[in-house]
Amino acid sequence: MDQIQSMRVFARVVEAGTFTKAAESLELPKGTVTRLVQHLEARLKVKLLNRTTRRVTVTPDGAAYYERTARLLNDLDDIEASMANAQANPSGRLRVDVGSSVARLIIIPALPEFYRRFPEIQLDLGVSDRPVDIISDNVDCVIRGGELIEQSLVARRIGNLALITVATPGYLQKHGTPAHPDELDGLKHHTINYFSPRTGRPFPHVFEKDGETLEIAGRYQLAVNESNAHTAAVLAGLGVSQAALFAVAPHLASGELVEVLPGWKHPPIPIHVVYPPNRHLSAKVRAFVEWTADLFAAHPLMARP
């Protein structure tokens, strides 16, 4: 038998004074109420109630048990009420780590809407392209692009980053416009390379066209490991590079940058929101994960997963 249910039934019998009234208020058959109290007495090995044909009275042991049971049941009701309220109104400190350009261009501009929906969440936003250890650094969730390395974590794919090859008009006027990716390995051009904040290894420039895939190391003068610095380097005319479309779209629209090698495309990069494999996801983490998924799904420059 359910111990909590038996305790609730016993408390209601004490409060109602009869098994019949208790059964009616609980919307249970009288036989069920009687049986639950009997199982409770058998489990405790004490007599809790004195029964007469007209009324039920509490034994001394039953009175002591009722006093403690009533407090416990009230505490349980308070816990359930607070958890239900937390689901409706998530609150508390939430630690999130996110890449710098995603934070600057996607997450932070949308935070006013987030706080309108979840005003009781206090957000600690770690901004860096250097990956964190989500467990040892005590982070609730992270947003990261690329393939997942740590398979023990829970990851929800929320979008695909489109990359585009770009340069400034001034750079192209000086060095010419490449007609094929192989030219980026030649002496005529410079690339701006991006190296992994985790390993220090450079990411190649990847080009796909008509089933052909090329990986170009590029002849570079500058390599960076942070996305905002990468965009700044491209805008400074330091070379040709592949950048996230959402980061450079305003500069393409203004004419500060132009697309290079438009027939060759970089494969999309998956982006995930990642969190520890807790059995019960807290309301505040769940709220942020769902909000983030909706935010990326609605972004005009982000492809759906």
C-alpha positions, 0 to 999 in steps of 0.5 A: 500500500502507498504509505503516503496515501495511507497517512493522508487517509488516516489524517482525514479520518481523524479530522472528519470523525468518521470513516464515512465522512472521510471517504466522501471527502476523499472521493474513495470507497469507504472500504478502501479508507478502512483498509488503508487505515488497517494496513497502516496500523498493521505496519506500525504495530499500534492501534491508532483509532478506537471505532464505535458504530457512530464515531471514531476516536483517536488513541493516545498513540494515534494522537501523537502519530496524527500530530507528526503526520499532519506536519509532514503532510503539510510540508509535502504539500508545500514542496509540491506547491513550490515545485509546481510554482517553479515550473510555472515561474522558474527562478534562481541562478543559472550558469550558462557558457556561450561562444562570443559572437553567438552571445553578442549577436544572438543571445544578448540582444534577445535577453529582454524578451527572456526576462519578460518571460522569466523575470526570476532567473538570474543569469551568469553568462560566461562568454568565451570561445574556449570550451569549459568543462561543464561538470568541473566548472559547475556550469548548468548548460553551454551553447557550442558549435561543432561536433560533440566530443563529450558523449556523456552529456545531453545535447540538443541540436538547435540549429546549423551554422552556415559559413560563407567565404568573404573578403573586403573589396579593398583586399580583392582589389589589391590581390585579385578575386580567387576563382578556385579554392586552390588559389588560397594556398598560392603566393597571391593570397592570404587567409585568416585562419581560426585555430581551436581554443581547445587544441590549438590546431587550425581549422582548415577552410572546407569547400564543397561543390558537385560532390567534391570536397576540398580542405585548404590550409591557406597561406596565412599571416594571422590566425585567431581563436576567438570569433569576434576577433576573427570578424574584425580581422576580416573587416580589416582586410587581412585576408580571405576567410570563412565566417559564420553567416549570422556574424558577417551578414550586416557587413555583406549588406553594407558592402564592407565585405563581399562573398568570394567563391560563391559556388563553393560552400562550407558544410553547415556546422551543427550547434547544440545546447548541452547540459549534464545528464541530470535525471530531473532537469531543473525548471530554470535549465529547461526554460533556458533550453526551450527558449534557446531552441525557439530563438535559434529556430526563429533566427533568419540566418540559422538553418533548422537542425 
